[in-house]
Amino acid sequence: MYRIIKIDGTELGITDSVRYIRIGDSGDLTPCGSEDAIGVAYLSVPYNLVGYRLIEGADTVVVSAVDAGSLAFQQGNLVDELILAALEG
């Protein structure tokens, strides 16, 4: 899984796969591999990758790999704590 984070620290979300993009020969954004990418598309919105500013008007993001198992475990613990707090109250 991958976490998409704007450089101001705002987390946009988590995704199973990253849709890397570049500017194609026609000038349009087109899918590509990570080695040719200047940005990513997340929820159909284009973002520049750190180090690039070629997508005009787009925010810059960092793509960070996350351990899905660890993330699910943390979320489960949070839910358990919320349930216990509700039952005690």
N, C-alpha and C positions, 0 to 999 in steps of 0.2 A: 504494500500500500504506500501511497505517497501523500504527503501533506503539502498543500500549496499555501505559501505565506507571502504576503506583500512585504516589501522592505521596511514599511513602517511598523511591522509586527502584527498586522491584522491577518488572522487566519481565514483564508477563503473556504477551505474545506479539505476533505480527504477523499482520495480516489484510488481505485484499483489499478488503473494504468494512466500514463501521462500521454496526452496528445501533443507531441512536439510539432512546431510549425516553423516555416521559413517563408521568405518572399520568393515566389516562383518567377519564371521567365516572363510571364504576362503581368507581373506586378501584384498579383493576388496572393493572399496567404494560402499556403498549401501544406498538407501533412508531410512529415519527413522523419528521419531517424534522429536520435539524440545528438549524434555527431555533427549534423548539419543545422541544428535548431538555433534560432535566434529568439524563440519564444515558445509559449505553450497556449493552448486553448483550453479553458476550463469553463464548463457550462456555456459553451459557445461564445465566450468572451476571450479575445486575444490579450495576452500579457507578454511583455518583454521579459527575457531571462536576465538575471544579473550579468552585467558586462555588455549588454546590448541596449540600444535605444532606437532601433530601426522601425519599430511599429509605432507610428505617430499617434500620440494621444493615449497610448496604453500605459498602464501602471507596470511596475517591475516586480517580479516575484522570484522567490527561491523555491525550488522543488526539493523536498527532503523525504528520503525513504524512511518509513516507520515500520516497526514490528507490529503486525496486526494482532498477534496473540497477546502481547503485552498490553496493547491498547484496549482490547476486549476485556482483559483481566481487570484493568484499572476502572473501566466503566462499570463492570459488575460489582466491584467493591463500592463504588459511589452509589449505585442503586441500593445495595444492601444497607448502607449507612442511612440513606433517605427513608427506607422502609422502617428501620429500627427507630429512627427519630420520630416518625409519624405515629408508630405504635406506642411510644413512650409518652407522647403528648396528649 
